[in-house]
Amino acid sequence: MKVFIGSIVVNTNDMERAIAFWTEALGYVVRSGDKTFTVLHDPNRRWAYLSLQLTNEIKFSRNRLHLDLFTDDQAGEIARLEGLGAERIPWNYPEEDDFVVMADPDGNEFCVIQNQVSQDA
């Protein structure tokens, strides 16, 4: 049997805030959902869904899994995401690194990576 990633689930303490952040950040739209679980998807392509799950637990350490967001304009996207409520996470970057570690409004880490590959490839 072949398996594939259908959805990546991100926990949140504030569903409305998470929906607002991630739909604006990724250009995704709400596929389905309620007050405790919402599925977002890319309206233009078939990618894995991003699902948001309400939790009462407070995040207190680094995620063991995170999203890597690729872009052709790293500086512009970082500024845009900060405007949406994301924050840069202090990180010790070696010179050759092409990523910046950030966190969504719930503190869930993700990286913004300068895309080195043509999207036509």
DSSP file (Angstrom, degrees, kcal/mol; ACC not computed):
  #  RESIDUE AA STRUCTURE BP1 BP2  ACC     N-H-->O    O-->H-N    N-H-->O    O-->H-N    TCO  KAPPA ALPHA  PHI   PSI    X-CA   Y-CA   Z-CA
    1    1 A M              0   0    0      0, 0.0     2,-0.4     0, 0.0     0, 0.0   0.000 360.0 360.0 360.0 135.0    0.0    0.0    0.0
    2    2 A K        -     0   0    0      2,-0.0     2,-0.3     0, 0.0     0, 0.0  -0.795 360.0-165.2 -95.6 136.6    1.3    3.5   -0.9
    3    3 A V        -     0   0    0     -2,-0.4     2,-0.3     2,-0.0     0, 0.0  -0.827   6.8-177.1-117.6 160.2    0.8    6.3    1.6
    4    4 A F        -     0   0    0     -2,-0.3     2,-0.7     0, 0.0    -2,-0.0  -0.973  38.6 -92.6-149.0 159.8    1.0   10.1    1.1
    5    5 A I        +     0   0    0     -2,-0.3     3,-0.1     1,-0.2    44,-0.0  -0.669  40.9 172.0 -77.7 118.0    0.7   13.1    3.3
    6    6 A G        +     0   0    0     -2,-0.7    43,-2.9     1,-0.3     2,-0.3   0.785  65.0   2.7 -94.3 -34.4   -2.8   14.3    3.1
    7    7 A S  E     -a   49   0A   0     41,-0.3     2,-0.5    43,-0.0    -1,-0.3  -0.992  54.3-144.6-154.8 145.5   -2.7   17.0    5.8
    8    8 A I  E     -a   50   0A   0     41,-2.4    43,-3.0    -2,-0.3     2,-0.5  -0.960  27.0-146.1-108.3 127.9   -0.3   18.6    8.2
    9    9 A V  E     -a   51   0A   0     -2,-0.5     2,-0.5    41,-0.2    43,-0.2  -0.838  13.2-169.7-105.3 129.9   -2.0   19.4   11.5
   10   10 A V  E     -a   52   0A   0     41,-3.0    43,-2.4    -2,-0.5     2,-0.2  -0.969  18.7-133.3-117.3 128.3   -1.0   22.5   13.5
   11   11 A N  E     -a   53   0A   0     -2,-0.5     2,-0.3    41,-0.2    43,-0.2  -0.541  27.7-178.4 -80.0 147.5   -2.3   23.0   17.0
   12   12 A T  E     -a   54   0A   0     41,-2.3    43,-2.6    -2,-0.2     3,-0.2  -0.991  34.2-153.9-144.9 150.2   -3.7   26.4   18.0
   13   13 A N  S    S+     0   0    0     -2,-0.3     2,-0.3     1,-0.2    41,-0.1   0.516  96.9  41.9 -95.1  -9.7   -5.2   28.1   21.1
   14   14 A D     >  -     0   0    0      1,-0.1     4,-2.4     2,-0.0    -1,-0.2  -0.838  65.1-171.3-142.5  98.0   -7.2   30.5   18.9
   15   15 A M  H  > S+     0   0    0     -2,-0.3     4,-2.8    20,-0.2     5,-0.2   0.906  86.7  49.8 -60.6 -46.4   -8.9   29.1   15.9
   16   16 A E  H  > S+     0   0    0      1,-0.2     4,-2.4     2,-0.2    -1,-0.2   0.913 112.8  47.0 -61.7 -42.6  -10.0   32.4   14.3
   17   17 A R  H  > S+     0   0    0      2,-0.2     4,-2.6     1,-0.2    -1,-0.2   0.909 113.3  49.1 -64.9 -41.8   -6.5   33.9   14.7
   18   18 A A  H  X S+     0   0    0     -4,-2.4     4,-2.8     2,-0.2     5,-0.3   0.910 111.2  49.1 -65.6 -42.9   -4.9   30.8   13.2
   19   19 A I  H  X S+     0   0    0     -4,-2.8     4,-2.3    -5,-0.2     5,-0.3   0.943 112.8  48.0 -60.5 -46.6   -7.3   30.7   10.3
   20   20 A A  H  X S+     0   0    0     -4,-2.4     4,-1.5    -5,-0.2    -2,-0.2   0.925 115.8  44.2 -60.7 -45.5   -6.7   34.4    9.6
   21   21 A F  H  X S+     0   0    0     -4,-2.6     4,-3.0     1,-0.2    -2,-0.2   0.968 117.7  40.9 -64.8 -54.5   -2.9   34.0    9.8
   22   22 A W  H  X S+     0   0    0     -4,-2.8     4,-2.2     1,-0.2     6,-0.6   0.828 113.5  51.7 -72.5 -32.3   -2.5   30.8    7.7
   23   23 A T  H  X S+     0   0    0     -4,-2.3     4,-1.7    -5,-0.3     5,-0.4   0.921 117.5  40.2 -67.3 -40.5   -5.0   31.6    5.0
   24   24 A E  H  < S+     0   0    0     -4,-1.5    -2,-0.2    -5,-0.3    -1,-0.2   0.907 116.2  50.7 -71.9 -41.6   -3.3   35.0    4.5
   25   25 A A  H  < S+     0   0    0     -4,-3.0    -2,-0.2    -5,-0.2    -3,-0.2   0.902 126.6  22.8 -62.4 -43.1    0.2   33.6    4.8
   26   26 A L  H  < S-     0   0    0     -4,-2.2    -1,-0.2    -5,-0.2    -2,-0.2   0.566  98.8-119.4-104.3 -11.4   -0.3   30.7    2.3
   27   27 A G     <  +     0   0    0     -4,-1.7    -3,-0.2    -5,-0.3    -4,-0.2   0.697  65.8 145.2  75.1  17.6   -3.1   32.0    0.1
   28   28 A Y        -     0   0    0     -6,-0.6     2,-0.3    -5,-0.4    14,-0.2  -0.387  37.7-145.2 -82.4 165.0   -5.1   28.9    1.2
   29   29 A V  E     -B   41   0A   0     12,-2.7    12,-2.6    -2,-0.1     2,-0.4  -0.881  29.3 -90.0-126.3 161.3   -8.9   28.9    1.8
   30   30 A V  E     +B   40   0A   0     -2,-0.3    10,-0.3    10,-0.2     3,-0.1  -0.591  36.3 179.4 -72.6 124.5  -11.1   27.1    4.2
   31   31 A R  E     -     0   0A   0      8,-3.3     2,-0.3    -2,-0.4     9,-0.2   0.852  67.1 -30.5 -89.2 -45.4  -12.2   23.7    2.8
   32   32 A S  E    S+B   39   0A   0      7,-1.3     7,-3.2     2,-0.1    -1,-0.4  -0.968  76.0 125.9-164.0 162.8  -14.2   22.6    5.9
   33   33 A G  E     -B   38   0A   0     -2,-0.3     5,-0.3     5,-0.3     2,-0.2  -0.919  29.0-145.4 162.3 174.3  -14.2   23.1    9.6
   34   34 A D        -     0   0    0      3,-1.8    -2,-0.1    -2,-0.3     3,-0.0  -0.717  57.9 -64.4-147.4-162.4  -15.8   24.0   12.8
   35   35 A K  S    S+     0   0    0     -2,-0.2   -20,-0.2     1,-0.2     3,-0.1   0.641 131.2  34.6 -71.5 -13.7  -14.7   25.6   16.1
   36   36 A T  S    S+     0   0    0      1,-0.3    18,-2.7    17,-0.1     2,-0.3   0.636 125.1  23.4-115.6 -19.0  -12.3   22.8   17.0
   37   37 A F  E     + C   0  53A   0     16,-0.2    -3,-1.8     2,-0.0     2,-0.4  -0.927  60.0 178.0-154.3 123.4  -10.9   21.5   13.6
   38   38 A T  E     -BC  33  52A   0     14,-2.4    14,-3.3    -2,-0.3     2,-0.5  -0.988  16.0-148.9-131.2 137.2  -10.5   23.4   10.3
   39   39 A V  E     -BC  32  51A   0     -7,-3.2    -8,-3.3    -2,-0.4    -7,-1.3  -0.913  13.7-167.7-107.9 127.1   -9.0   22.2    7.0
   40   40 A L  E     -BC  30  50A   0     10,-2.7    10,-1.9    -2,-0.5     2,-0.3  -0.836   7.7-177.7-109.3 149.9   -7.3   24.7    4.7
   41   41 A H  E     -B   29   0A   0    -12,-2.6   -12,-2.7    -2,-0.3     8,-0.1  -0.985  34.7-104.9-145.9 159.0   -6.3   24.0    1.1
   42   42 A D        -     0   0    0     -2,-0.3     3,-0.4   -14,-0.2     5,-0.2  -0.723  26.3-154.3 -79.2 119.0   -4.6   25.7   -1.8
   43   43 A P  S    S+     0   0    0      0, 0.0    -1,-0.1     0, 0.0   -15,-0.1   0.647  90.2  45.8 -72.3 -12.1   -7.3   26.6   -4.3
   44   44 A N  S    S+     0   0    0      1,-0.1     2,-0.3    -3,-0.0   -16,-0.0   0.608 116.5  26.5-105.7 -15.1   -4.9   26.5   -7.2
   45   45 A R  S    S-     0   0    0     -3,-0.4     2,-1.0     2,-0.0    -3,-0.2  -0.941  75.6-108.9-145.2 163.7   -3.0   23.3   -6.7
   46   46 A R        +     0   0    0     -2,-0.3     2,-0.2    -5,-0.1     3,-0.0  -0.819  58.5 140.3 -98.5  97.7   -3.2   19.9   -5.1
   47   47 A W        -     0   0    0     -2,-1.0    -5,-0.1    -5,-0.2     2,-0.1  -0.684  61.9 -68.3-120.2 177.0   -0.9   20.0   -2.1
   48   48 A A        -     0   0    0     -2,-0.2   -41,-0.3     1,-0.1    -6,-0.1  -0.431  57.6-113.0 -63.9 143.8   -1.2   18.6    1.3
   49   49 A Y  E     -a    7   0A   0    -43,-2.9   -41,-2.4    -8,-0.1     2,-0.5  -0.361  17.1-135.3 -70.7 158.1   -3.9   20.3    3.4
   50   50 A L  E     -aC   8  40A   0    -10,-1.9   -10,-2.7   -43,-0.2     2,-0.4  -0.982  25.7-165.7-114.0 116.7   -3.0   22.4    6.4
   51   51 A S  E     -aC   9  39A   0    -43,-3.0   -41,-3.0    -2,-0.5     2,-0.5  -0.816   9.3-149.2-106.6 144.1   -5.4   21.5    9.2
   52   52 A L  E     -aC  10  38A   0    -14,-3.3   -14,-2.4    -2,-0.4     2,-0.5  -0.948  11.4-167.4-114.6 128.4   -5.8   23.6   12.4
   53   53 A Q  E     -aC  11  37A   0    -43,-2.4   -41,-2.3    -2,-0.5   -16,-0.2  -0.966  19.3-128.3-122.1 124.7   -6.8   21.8   15.6
   54   54 A L  E     +a   12   0A   0    -18,-2.7     2,-0.3    -2,-0.5   -41,-0.2  -0.484  33.7 174.1 -71.9 136.1   -7.9   23.7   18.7
   55   55 A T        -     0   0    0    -43,-2.6    -2,-0.0    -2,-0.2     0, 0.0  -0.981  36.3-150.3-140.3 152.0   -6.1   22.8   21.9
   56   56 A N  S    S+     0   0    0     -2,-0.3     2,-0.2     2,-0.1   -43,-0.1   0.530  70.2 106.0 -93.7  -9.7   -6.1   24.1   25.5
   57   57 A E        -     0   0    0    -45,-0.1     2,-0.4     1,-0.1    -2,-0.1  -0.473  69.0-131.9 -74.2 140.0   -2.4   23.1   25.9
   58   58 A I        -     0   0    0     -2,-0.2     2,-0.3   -45,-0.0    -2,-0.1  -0.768  19.7-121.1 -91.5 134.9    0.1   25.9   25.9
   59   59 A K        +     0   0    0     -2,-0.4     3,-0.1    47,-0.3     4,-0.0  -0.599  40.1 163.0 -74.5 130.8    3.2   25.5   23.7
   60   60 A F        +     0   0    0     -2,-0.3     2,-0.3     2,-0.1    -1,-0.1   0.424  54.7  30.4-131.8  -1.1    6.3   25.6   25.8
   61   61 A S  S    S-     0   0    0      1,-0.0    -1,-0.1     0, 0.0     0, 0.0  -0.894  94.5 -60.9-146.8 178.4    9.2   24.1   23.8
   62   62 A R        -     0   0    0     -2,-0.3    -2,-0.1     1,-0.1     2,-0.1  -0.273  56.2-106.9 -62.6 146.7   10.4   23.7   20.2
   63   63 A N        -     0   0    0      1,-0.1    -1,-0.1    -4,-0.0     3,-0.1  -0.397  13.5-145.0 -65.8 149.7    8.2   21.8   17.7
   64   64 A R  S    S+     0   0    0      1,-0.2     2,-0.3    -2,-0.1    -1,-0.1   0.519  90.4  33.5 -91.1  -7.3    9.4   18.4   16.8
   65   65 A L  S    S+     0   0    0     44,-0.1     2,-0.3     2,-0.0    -1,-0.2  -0.992  73.3 174.6-143.7 141.0    8.0   19.0   13.3
   66   66 A H        -     0   0    0     -2,-0.3     2,-0.3    -3,-0.1    44,-0.2  -0.956  30.0-106.4-145.4 165.9    7.8   22.3   11.3
   67   67 A L  E     -d  110   0B   0     42,-0.8    44,-2.6    -2,-0.3     2,-0.6  -0.706  19.8-149.7 -90.4 142.8    6.8   23.6    7.9
   68   68 A D  E     -d  111   0B   0     -2,-0.3     2,-0.6    42,-0.2    44,-0.2  -0.974  13.5-162.1-109.1 116.8    9.4   24.8    5.4
   69   69 A L  E     -d  112   0B   0     42,-3.5    44,-3.1    -2,-0.6     2,-0.3  -0.895   6.3-153.5-103.1 119.1    8.0   27.6    3.2
   70   70 A F  E     +d  113   0B   0     -2,-0.6     2,-0.3    42,-0.2    44,-0.2  -0.700  20.0 168.1 -94.3 143.0    9.8   28.3    0.0
   71   71 A T  E     -d  114   0B   0     42,-2.2    44,-4.1    -2,-0.3     3,-0.3  -0.987  42.7-139.2-150.1 156.0    9.8   31.6   -1.7
   72   72 A D  S    S+     0   0    0     -2,-0.3     2,-0.2     1,-0.2    42,-0.1   0.516 106.2  46.0 -89.2  -8.2   11.6   33.6   -4.5
   73   73 A D     >  +     0   0    0      1,-0.1     4,-2.7     2,-0.1     5,-0.2  -0.652  65.5 169.4-135.1  76.0   11.6   36.7   -2.3
   74   74 A Q  H  > S+     0   0    0     -3,-0.3     4,-2.6    -2,-0.2     5,-0.2   0.919  78.5  46.6 -57.4 -50.7   12.7   35.7    1.2
   75   75 A A  H  > S+     0   0    0      1,-0.2     4,-2.1     2,-0.2    -1,-0.2   0.909 114.6  47.8 -61.5 -42.8   13.1   39.2    2.6
   76   76 A G  H  > S+     0   0    0      1,-0.2     4,-2.2     2,-0.2    -1,-0.2   0.903 113.3  47.3 -64.9 -41.6    9.7   40.3    1.2
   77   77 A E  H  X S+     0   0    0     -4,-2.7     4,-3.0     2,-0.2     5,-0.2   0.884 109.7  53.1 -69.1 -38.0    7.9   37.3    2.6
   78   78 A I  H  X S+     0   0    0     -4,-2.6     4,-2.4    -5,-0.2    -2,-0.2   0.939 111.2  46.7 -61.7 -45.5    9.5   37.6    6.0
   79   79 A A  H  X S+     0   0    0     -4,-2.1     4,-1.8    -5,-0.2    -2,-0.2   0.910 113.5  48.9 -62.0 -42.1    8.3   41.2    6.2
   80   80 A R  H  X S+     0   0    0     -4,-2.2     4,-0.9     2,-0.2    -2,-0.2   0.927 112.1  47.9 -63.9 -45.2    4.8   40.2    5.0
   81   81 A L  H  <>S+     0   0    0     -4,-3.0     5,-2.6     1,-0.2     4,-0.5   0.869 109.1  53.4 -66.0 -36.9    4.6   37.4    7.5
   82   82 A E  H ><5S+     0   0    0     -4,-2.4     3,-1.2     1,-0.2    -1,-0.2   0.890 105.3  55.3 -62.8 -37.7    5.8   39.6   10.4
   83   83 A G  H 3<5S+     0   0    0     -4,-1.8    -1,-0.2     1,-0.3    -2,-0.2   0.755 105.5  53.0 -64.3 -24.6    3.0   42.0    9.4
   84   84 A L  T 3<5S-     0   0    0     -4,-0.9    -1,-0.3    -3,-0.4    -2,-0.2   0.517 133.7 -87.5 -87.8  -6.7    0.5   39.1    9.8
   85   85 A G  T < 5S+     0   0    0     -3,-1.2    -3,-0.2    -4,-0.5    -2,-0.1   0.427  82.5 134.6 116.3  -0.2    1.8   38.4   13.3
   86   86 A A      < -     0   0    0     -5,-2.6     2,-0.3    -6,-0.1    -1,-0.3  -0.413  38.5-151.0 -75.3 158.6    4.7   36.0   12.8
   87   87 A E  E     -E  103   0B   0     16,-2.1    16,-2.2    -2,-0.1     2,-0.3  -0.969  16.5-114.8-129.8 147.3    7.9   36.6   14.7
   88   88 A R  E     -E  102   0B   0     -2,-0.3    14,-0.3    14,-0.2    12,-0.0  -0.596  30.2-138.3 -73.9 141.2   11.5   35.8   13.9
   89   89 A I        -     0   0    0     12,-2.8    12,-0.3    -2,-0.3     2,-0.0  -0.873  25.1-106.3-100.8 132.2   13.0   33.2   16.3
   90   90 A P        +     0   0    0      0, 0.0     2,-0.3     0, 0.0    12,-0.0  -0.359  53.2 167.4 -56.9 133.2   16.6   33.8   17.6
   91   91 A W        -     0   0    0      2,-0.0     2,-1.0    -2,-0.0    -3,-0.0  -0.995  42.9-122.8-151.1 145.6   18.8   31.3   15.8
   92   92 A N        -     0   0    0     -2,-0.3     0, 0.0     0, 0.0     0, 0.0  -0.806  38.8-165.1 -92.7  99.4   22.5   30.8   15.3
   93   93 A Y        -     0   0    0     -2,-1.0     2,-0.1     4,-0.0    -2,-0.0  -0.747  14.0-139.3 -93.6 123.8   22.8   30.8   11.5
   94   94 A P    >   -     0   0    0      0, 0.0     3,-1.6     0, 0.0    -1,-0.0  -0.431  35.3-104.8 -67.1 157.8   25.9   29.6    9.7
   95   95 A E  T 3  S+     0   0    0      1,-0.3    -2,-0.0    -2,-0.1     0, 0.0   0.821 116.7  52.5 -56.7 -36.0   26.9   31.8    6.8
   96   96 A E  T 3  S+     0   0    0      2,-0.0    -1,-0.3     0, 0.0     2,-0.0   0.503  79.5 120.9 -84.1  -2.7   25.6   29.4    4.1
   97   97 A D    <   -     0   0    0     -3,-1.6    -4,-0.0     1,-0.1    16,-0.0  -0.343  42.8-168.0 -65.5 141.2   22.1   28.9    5.5
   98   98 A D        +     0   0    0     16,-0.0    16,-2.3    -2,-0.0     2,-0.3   0.126  59.0  83.1-112.8  17.4   19.2   29.9    3.3
   99   99 A F  E     - F   0 113B   0     14,-0.2     2,-0.4   -29,-0.0    14,-0.2  -0.865  56.4-154.4-125.4 156.4   16.5   29.8    5.9
  100  100 A V  E     - F   0 112B   0     12,-1.6    12,-2.4    -2,-0.3     2,-0.4  -1.000  22.1-133.5-127.1 129.3   15.0   32.1    8.6
  101  101 A V  E     + F   0 111B   0     -2,-0.4   -12,-2.8   -12,-0.3     2,-0.3  -0.693  34.7 166.1 -86.3 129.3   13.2   30.5   11.6
  102  102 A M  E     -EF  88 110B   0      8,-3.3     8,-2.4    -2,-0.4     2,-0.4  -0.801  25.0-138.3-132.5 173.1    9.9   32.1   12.4
  103  103 A A  E     -EF  87 109B   0    -16,-2.2   -16,-2.1     6,-0.3     6,-0.2  -0.997  15.8-128.1-136.8 142.5    6.9   31.4   14.6
  104  104 A D    >   -     0   0    0      4,-2.4     3,-2.5    -2,-0.4   -17,-0.1  -0.197  49.8 -83.1 -74.4 177.0    3.2   31.8   13.9
  105  105 A P  T 3  S+     0   0    0      0, 0.0    -1,-0.1     0, 0.0   -87,-0.1   0.713 133.2  53.4 -59.7 -19.4    1.0   33.7   16.5
  106  106 A D  T 3  S-     0   0    0      2,-0.1   -47,-0.3   -95,-0.1     3,-0.1   0.462 122.3-106.1 -90.3  -2.3    0.7   30.5   18.5
  107  107 A G    <   +     0   0    0     -3,-2.5     2,-0.4     1,-0.3   -95,-0.0   0.510  68.3 150.3  91.0   5.3    4.5   30.0   18.6
  108  108 A N        -     0   0    0    -97,-0.1    -4,-2.4   -46,-0.1    -1,-0.3  -0.610  44.0-127.4 -74.1 123.2    4.6   27.1   16.1
  109  109 A E  E     + F   0 103B   0     -2,-0.4   -42,-0.8    -6,-0.2     2,-0.3  -0.373  35.6 163.3 -74.4 148.0    7.9   27.3   14.3
  110  110 A F  E     -dF  67 102B   0     -8,-2.4    -8,-3.3   -44,-0.2     2,-0.4  -0.959  28.0-127.0-152.1 161.4    8.3   27.4   10.5
  111  111 A C  E     -dF  68 101B   0    -44,-2.6   -42,-3.5    -2,-0.3     2,-0.6  -0.900   4.9-148.4-114.7 143.1   11.2   28.3    8.2
  112  112 A V  E     -dF  69 100B   0    -12,-2.4   -12,-1.6    -2,-0.4     2,-0.4  -0.960  25.6-166.8-107.2 119.8   11.1   30.7    5.3
  113  113 A I  E     -dF  70  99B   0    -44,-3.1   -42,-2.2    -2,-0.6     2,-0.6  -0.900  25.0-120.3-117.1 133.0   13.6   29.4    2.7
  114  114 A Q  E     -d   71   0B   0    -16,-2.3     2,-0.3    -2,-0.4   -42,-0.2  -0.596  38.1-123.0 -68.5 117.6   15.0   31.2   -0.3
  115  115 A N        +     0   0    0    -44,-4.1   -41,-0.1    -2,-0.6    -1,-0.1  -0.476  32.6 177.8 -68.2 125.1   13.9   29.1   -3.3
  116  116 A Q        +     0   0    0     -2,-0.3     2,-0.4     2,-0.1    -1,-0.2   0.409  60.2  73.9-104.8  -2.8   17.0   27.9   -5.3
  117  117 A V  S    S-     0   0    0      2,-0.0     2,-0.1     3,-0.0    -2,-0.0  -0.924  86.2-112.1-118.4 136.7   15.0   25.8   -7.8
  118  118 A S    >   -     0   0    0     -2,-0.4     3,-1.4     1,-0.1    -2,-0.1  -0.395  19.6-134.8 -62.0 138.7   12.8   27.1  -10.6
  119  119 A Q  T 3  S+     0   0    0      1,-0.3    -1,-0.1     2,-0.1    -2,-0.0   0.627 104.3  66.4 -71.9 -11.1    9.1   26.3  -10.0
  120  120 A D  T 3         0   0    0      1,-0.2    -1,-0.3     0, 0.0    -2,-0.1   0.654 360.0 360.0 -79.7 -15.6    9.0   25.1  -13.6
  121  121 A A    <         0   0    0     -3,-1.4    -1,-0.2     0, 0.0    -2,-0.1   0.481 360.0 360.0 -73.5 360.0   11.3   22.2  -12.8
